[in-house]
Amino acid sequence: MALAKITQVSGTAVHVPGSDIDTDRIIPARFMKCVTFDGLGEFAFYDVRFDKDGKPTGHPLDDPRFKGASILLSGTNFGCGSSREHAPQALYRFGFRAVIAQSFAEIFFGNCTTLGIPCVIASAEDIAKLAAAVEVNPAIQVTVDVENNRVVFGDDSFSVKIASTAHEALTSGKWDPIAELLESKEAIHGRMSAMGWV
């Protein structure tokens, strides 16, 4: 049950500007009444994508130019507020496989890592430069090089930061602790037997 090593993520990108984008904005609470996380993607950013009558507001996620984008660009303190796991689950099911922002809320960052979504930190200037390139050419390929702490797009690139523990977990394929436990069940049982617990 070995997990994939996540050394890089490539795809097109979309810029959702703003700071302090909290988990309630990412997935409004009323959509959390679900048994599984399946289907959460369609409700990502719902209350800013649609008005009170359900009409589209022109949010970047609904712009046809950015359809299918798998890399999300944003500002500071992304994922703040409630620690709801549904927020990264909604982003994952919307199709995002990496997030580039100026900073992340700690619990959100951890929840993303256990889904295999790298969250890398870049400067405001570098994010603005990438956002401008994406605006000019929405089809431009963006690569989040997790292994080498860089983002590459066209002929340009910039360095990013990621916590060393997350970097190690992603690049070694050990980013899901539940999968780790399941894979190690024989060793766990052996240790429990040795300690007289079974």
MOBEL-V339265 format. One record per residue. RES is the residue in one small letter. SS is DSSP state (a for helix, b for strand, c for the rest). PHI is phi as a letter, one per 20 degrees, with the letter a starting at -180 (NA if undefined). Layout:
BEGIN
res=RES ss=SS phi=PHI
res=RES ss=SS phi=PHI
END
This chain:
BEGIN
res=m ss=c phi=NA
res=a ss=c phi=f
res=l ss=c phi=e
res=a ss=c phi=f
res=k ss=c phi=f
res=i ss=c phi=d
res=t ss=c phi=e
res=q ss=b phi=b
res=v ss=b phi=c
res=s ss=b phi=c
res=g ss=b phi=r
res=t ss=c phi=e
res=a ss=b phi=c
res=v ss=b phi=c
res=h ss=b phi=d
res=v ss=c phi=d
res=p ss=c phi=f
res=g ss=c phi=p
res=s ss=c phi=d
res=d ss=c phi=l
res=i ss=c phi=f
res=d ss=b phi=e
res=t ss=a phi=f
res=d ss=a phi=f
res=r ss=a phi=f
res=i ss=a phi=f
res=i ss=c phi=b
res=p ss=c phi=g
res=a ss=a phi=g
res=r ss=a phi=f
res=f ss=a phi=e
res=m ss=a phi=e
res=k ss=c phi=e
res=c ss=c phi=c
res=v ss=c phi=e
res=t ss=c phi=c
res=f ss=c phi=e
res=d ss=c phi=g
res=g ss=c phi=n
res=l ss=a phi=f
res=g ss=a phi=g
res=e ss=a phi=f
res=f ss=a phi=d
res=a ss=c phi=g
res=f ss=c phi=l
res=y ss=a phi=g
res=d ss=a phi=f
res=v ss=a phi=d
res=r ss=a phi=e
res=f ss=b phi=c
res=d ss=c phi=e
res=k ss=c phi=f
res=d ss=c phi=e
res=g ss=c phi=n
res=k ss=c phi=e
res=p ss=b phi=f
res=t ss=c phi=e
res=g ss=c phi=n
res=h ss=c phi=f
res=p ss=a phi=g
res=l ss=a phi=f
res=d ss=a phi=d
res=d ss=c phi=f
res=p ss=a phi=g
res=r ss=a phi=f
res=f ss=a phi=d
res=k ss=c phi=g
res=g ss=c phi=n
res=a ss=c phi=f
res=s ss=c phi=d
res=i ss=b phi=c
res=l ss=b phi=d
res=l ss=b phi=d
res=s ss=c phi=b
res=g ss=c phi=d
res=t ss=c phi=e
res=n ss=c phi=l
res=f ss=b phi=f
res=g ss=c phi=n
res=c ss=b phi=f
res=g ss=c phi=n
res=s ss=c phi=g
res=s ss=c phi=e
res=r ss=c phi=g
res=e ss=c phi=f
res=h ss=a phi=f
res=a ss=a phi=f
res=p ss=a phi=f
res=q ss=a phi=f
res=a ss=a phi=f
res=l ss=a phi=f
res=y ss=a phi=f
res=r ss=a phi=f
res=f ss=a phi=f
res=g ss=c phi=p
res=f ss=c phi=f
res=r ss=c phi=c
res=a ss=b phi=a
res=v ss=b phi=c
res=i ss=b phi=d
res=a ss=b phi=b
res=q ss=c phi=f
res=s ss=c phi=a
res=f ss=b phi=c
res=a ss=c phi=f
res=e ss=a phi=f
res=i ss=a phi=f
res=f ss=a phi=g
res=f ss=a phi=g
res=g ss=a phi=f
res=n ss=a phi=f
res=c ss=a phi=f
res=t ss=a phi=g
res=t ss=c phi=f
res=l ss=c phi=e
res=g ss=c phi=n
res=i ss=c phi=d
res=p ss=b phi=f
res=c ss=b phi=d
res=v ss=b phi=d
res=i ss=b phi=d
res=a ss=c phi=c
res=s ss=c phi=f
res=a ss=a phi=g
res=e ss=a phi=f
res=d ss=a phi=f
res=i ss=a phi=f
res=a ss=a phi=f
res=k ss=a phi=f
res=l ss=a phi=f
res=a ss=a phi=f
res=a ss=a phi=f
res=a ss=a phi=f
res=v ss=a phi=f
res=e ss=a phi=f
res=v ss=a phi=f
res=n ss=c phi=c
res=p ss=c phi=g
res=a ss=c phi=e
res=i ss=c phi=f
res=q ss=c phi=e
res=v ss=b phi=d
res=t ss=b phi=d
res=v ss=b phi=e
res=d ss=b phi=e
res=v ss=c phi=f
res=e ss=c phi=g
res=n ss=c phi=d
res=n ss=c phi=l
res=r ss=b phi=b
res=v ss=b phi=d
res=v ss=b phi=c
res=f ss=b phi=b
res=g ss=c phi=l
res=d ss=c phi=e
res=d ss=b phi=d
res=s ss=b phi=a
res=f ss=b phi=b
res=s ss=b phi=e
res=v ss=c phi=c
res=k ss=b phi=c
res=i ss=c phi=b
res=a ss=c phi=g
res=s ss=a phi=g
res=t ss=a phi=f
res=a ss=a phi=f
res=h ss=a phi=g
res=e ss=a phi=f
res=a ss=a phi=f
res=l ss=a phi=f
res=t ss=a phi=f
res=s ss=a phi=d
res=g ss=c phi=m
res=k ss=c phi=c
res=w ss=c phi=e
res=d ss=c phi=d
res=p ss=a phi=f
res=i ss=a phi=f
res=a ss=a phi=f
res=e ss=a phi=f
res=l ss=a phi=f
res=l ss=a phi=f
res=e ss=a phi=f
res=s ss=c phi=d
res=k ss=a phi=f
res=e ss=a phi=f
res=a ss=a phi=f
res=i ss=a phi=f
res=h ss=a phi=f
res=g ss=a phi=f
res=r ss=a phi=f
res=m ss=a phi=f
res=s ss=a phi=f
res=a ss=a phi=f
res=m ss=c phi=e
res=g ss=c phi=m
res=w ss=c phi=e
res=v ss=c phi=c
END
